[in-house]
Amino acid sequence: MTIELYCFGESGHSYKVALGLTLAGLDWTPVYVDFFHGEARSETFRTLNPMGECPVYVDGDLILTQSGVILDHIAKQTGKFEGQSEAERREVLRWVLWDNHKMSSQAGTARFLMNFLPEDKRPAEVIAFLQGRLKAAFTVLNDALADRTWLAGTDEISAADLSCCSYLFYPEPFGFDRADWPHIDAWLDRISALPGWKHPYDMMPGNPTDRA
């Protein structure tokens, strides 16, 4: 049975899972969720995920939510993306948790406020605060990648890379310029060179009219 991923192209958290499924060679299909017109808050969608968020992974009777949980499931299912030792697996988990707390949460919010709200409703002070938090996160990430090919020190791409890279491939401005972060830039090039890689807007359906 083909895996279904409830997602939308503008969702960085959905992209983490979509990219993981693709690079793992799993058979999956995207199911578009019209997030910007309230579908994720509908009663129908909340039967899949009471949290009202994307992505949602459906494989037969198995329903999973939260990108980190889904990436962990893909890793366990395929033997990919989790490292070869307990030390590597802990390091992968450490970066996935860090990303969800320190980087993706800030990037997703800043990008939404800067690009998907009407200009007169964009809170400048909140955006500036988030961009300050992001600069600190980018510094941590860039420094970590100075002496390693993959973020968790694994021989191949891991869930740590899949989690941390997602928002950095989007074109909308939110305070990230690849030219400012040479180690991140080289790492993103390595990821996009992997067989099967696609840009988020080419991998998942979206609504271009809702973008800035």
C-alpha positions as CSV (number, residue, x, y, z in Angstrom):
1,M,0.0,0.0,0.0
2,T,1.3,3.4,-0.9
3,I,2.1,5.7,2.0
4,E,0.1,8.9,2.0
5,L,1.6,12.1,3.3
6,Y,-0.9,14.9,4.2
7,C,1.1,18.0,3.4
8,F,1.4,21.3,1.5
9,G,4.3,22.7,-0.4
10,E,4.8,25.7,1.9
11,S,5.3,23.5,5.0
12,G,8.9,23.0,6.0
13,H,8.0,20.3,8.5
14,S,6.2,18.4,5.7
15,Y,9.3,18.8,3.5
16,K,11.4,17.1,6.1
17,V,9.3,14.0,5.8
18,A,8.7,14.2,2.0
19,L,12.4,14.4,1.5
20,G,13.1,11.5,3.9
21,L,10.5,9.3,2.2
22,T,12.0,10.1,-1.2
23,L,15.6,9.6,-0.3
24,A,14.7,6.3,1.4
25,G,13.1,5.1,-1.8
26,L,9.7,4.5,-0.3
27,D,6.5,4.6,-2.4
28,W,4.5,7.6,-1.2
29,T,2.0,10.1,-2.5
30,P,1.2,13.6,-1.3
31,V,-2.3,14.5,-0.2
32,Y,-2.7,18.3,-0.4
33,V,-4.0,20.1,2.7
34,D,-5.3,23.6,2.0
35,F,-3.7,25.0,5.1
36,F,-4.1,28.7,4.2
37,H,-7.9,28.3,3.9
38,G,-8.4,26.5,7.1
39,E,-8.5,22.8,6.1
40,A,-6.0,21.8,8.9
41,R,-8.5,23.1,11.4
42,S,-11.5,21.3,10.0
43,E,-13.2,18.5,11.8
44,T,-12.3,16.0,9.0
45,F,-8.6,16.8,9.2
46,R,-8.6,16.7,13.0
47,T,-9.8,13.1,13.0
48,L,-6.3,12.4,11.5
49,N,-4.4,14.9,13.7
50,P,-6.2,16.5,16.6
51,M,-3.3,19.0,16.7
52,G,-4.4,20.4,13.4
53,E,-0.9,20.3,11.9
54,C,1.0,18.9,8.9
55,P,2.5,16.6,8.1
56,V,0.4,13.5,8.7
57,Y,1.8,10.1,7.7
58,V,-0.7,7.4,6.8
59,D,0.3,3.8,6.0
60,G,-2.7,1.6,6.2
61,D,-3.9,1.7,9.8
62,L,-0.8,3.5,11.0
63,I,-1.2,7.2,11.4
64,L,1.8,9.3,12.6
65,T,2.1,13.0,13.2
66,Q,5.1,15.3,14.1
67,S,8.0,15.3,11.6
68,G,10.5,14.1,14.1
69,V,8.4,11.1,15.0
70,I,7.8,10.3,11.4
71,L,11.5,10.5,10.5
72,D,12.3,8.2,13.4
73,H,9.7,5.7,12.0
74,I,11.2,5.9,8.5
75,A,14.6,5.3,10.0
76,K,13.5,2.2,11.9
77,Q,11.5,0.9,8.9
78,T,14.4,1.3,6.4
79,G,17.6,1.2,8.5
80,K,18.5,4.6,7.0
81,F,19.0,8.1,8.5
82,E,19.6,6.9,12.1
83,G,23.3,6.3,12.4
84,Q,25.2,3.0,12.9
85,S,25.9,3.1,16.7
86,E,24.0,4.1,19.8
87,A,26.2,7.2,20.1
88,E,25.4,8.2,16.5
89,R,21.7,7.6,17.1
90,R,21.7,9.8,20.2
91,E,23.5,12.5,18.2
92,V,20.9,12.3,15.4
93,L,18.1,12.7,18.0
94,R,20.0,15.5,19.7
95,W,20.0,17.5,16.5
96,V,16.4,16.7,15.6
97,L,15.2,18.0,19.0
98,W,17.5,21.0,18.7
99,D,16.1,21.9,15.3
100,N,12.5,21.6,16.3
101,H,13.1,23.9,19.3
102,K,15.8,26.3,18.2
103,M,15.6,26.6,14.4
104,S,12.6,25.3,12.5
105,S,10.1,26.8,15.0
106,Q,11.7,30.2,14.6
107,A,12.2,29.9,10.9
108,G,8.7,28.8,10.2
109,T,7.2,31.6,12.3
110,A,9.4,34.3,10.9
111,R,8.8,33.1,7.3
112,F,5.0,33.1,7.9
113,L,5.0,36.6,9.4
114,M,7.2,38.0,6.7
115,N,5.6,36.5,3.7
116,F,2.1,35.1,4.3
117,L,0.5,37.9,6.3
118,P,-0.7,41.2,4.7
119,E,2.1,43.7,4.9
120,D,0.2,46.0,7.3
121,K,-0.1,43.1,9.8
122,R,3.5,42.0,9.9
123,P,4.9,42.7,13.4
124,A,8.3,44.2,12.9
125,E,9.5,43.8,16.5
126,V,8.5,40.1,16.7
127,I,10.2,39.5,13.3
128,A,13.4,41.2,14.5
129,F,13.4,39.1,17.7
130,L,12.9,35.8,15.7
131,Q,15.7,36.8,13.3
132,G,18.0,37.3,16.3
133,R,17.2,33.9,17.5
134,L,17.7,32.5,14.1
135,K,21.1,34.1,13.7
136,A,22.2,32.3,16.9
137,A,20.9,29.0,15.5
138,F,22.6,29.5,12.2
139,T,25.9,30.2,14.0
140,V,25.6,26.9,15.9
141,L,24.7,25.0,12.7
142,N,27.4,26.6,10.6
143,D,30.1,25.9,13.2
144,A,29.0,22.2,13.6
145,L,29.3,21.7,9.8
146,A,32.8,23.2,9.7
147,D,34.5,19.8,10.1
148,R,31.9,17.2,9.1
149,T,30.1,16.2,5.9
150,W,26.8,15.3,7.7
151,L,25.5,17.1,10.7
152,A,25.5,14.2,13.2
153,G,28.9,12.9,12.1
154,T,27.4,9.9,10.3
155,D,28.8,8.4,7.1
156,E,25.5,9.2,5.2
157,I,22.7,11.7,5.5
158,S,20.6,11.3,8.7
159,A,17.4,12.5,10.1
160,A,19.4,15.3,11.7
161,D,20.2,16.7,8.2
162,L,16.7,16.1,7.0
163,S,15.2,18.0,9.9
164,C,17.6,20.9,9.9
165,C,17.8,21.6,6.2
166,S,14.2,21.9,5.3
167,Y,13.4,25.6,5.8
168,L,16.7,26.6,4.4
169,F,15.7,25.5,0.9
170,Y,12.7,27.9,0.7
171,P,13.0,31.1,-1.4
172,E,11.0,33.4,0.7
173,P,13.0,35.8,2.9
174,F,13.1,35.2,6.6
175,G,16.6,36.1,7.7
176,F,18.7,33.5,6.0
177,D,21.2,34.1,3.2
178,R,23.3,31.1,2.2
179,A,26.2,33.4,1.3
180,D,26.6,34.4,4.9
181,W,27.1,30.8,6.1
182,P,29.6,29.0,4.0
183,H,29.5,25.6,5.8
184,I,25.7,25.6,5.7
185,D,25.9,26.5,2.0
186,A,28.2,23.6,1.1
187,W,26.1,21.2,3.2
188,L,22.9,22.3,1.4
189,D,24.7,21.7,-1.9
190,R,25.6,18.2,-0.8
191,I,22.0,17.5,0.1
192,S,20.6,18.8,-3.2
193,A,23.1,16.7,-5.1
194,L,21.6,13.5,-3.7
195,P,19.7,11.3,-6.2
196,G,16.0,12.0,-5.9
197,W,16.3,15.4,-4.3
198,K,13.7,18.0,-5.3
199,H,12.9,21.5,-4.2
200,P,9.9,21.5,-1.7
201,Y,7.6,23.2,-4.3
202,D,8.5,20.5,-6.8
203,M,8.0,17.7,-4.3
204,M,4.7,18.7,-2.7
205,P,1.6,20.6,-4.0
206,G,1.0,24.1,-2.8
207,N,-0.9,27.3,-3.5
208,P,1.3,29.9,-5.2
209,T,-1.3,32.6,-4.8
210,D,-0.7,32.5,-1.0
211,R,3.0,33.3,-1.3
212,A,4.5,36.7,-1.2
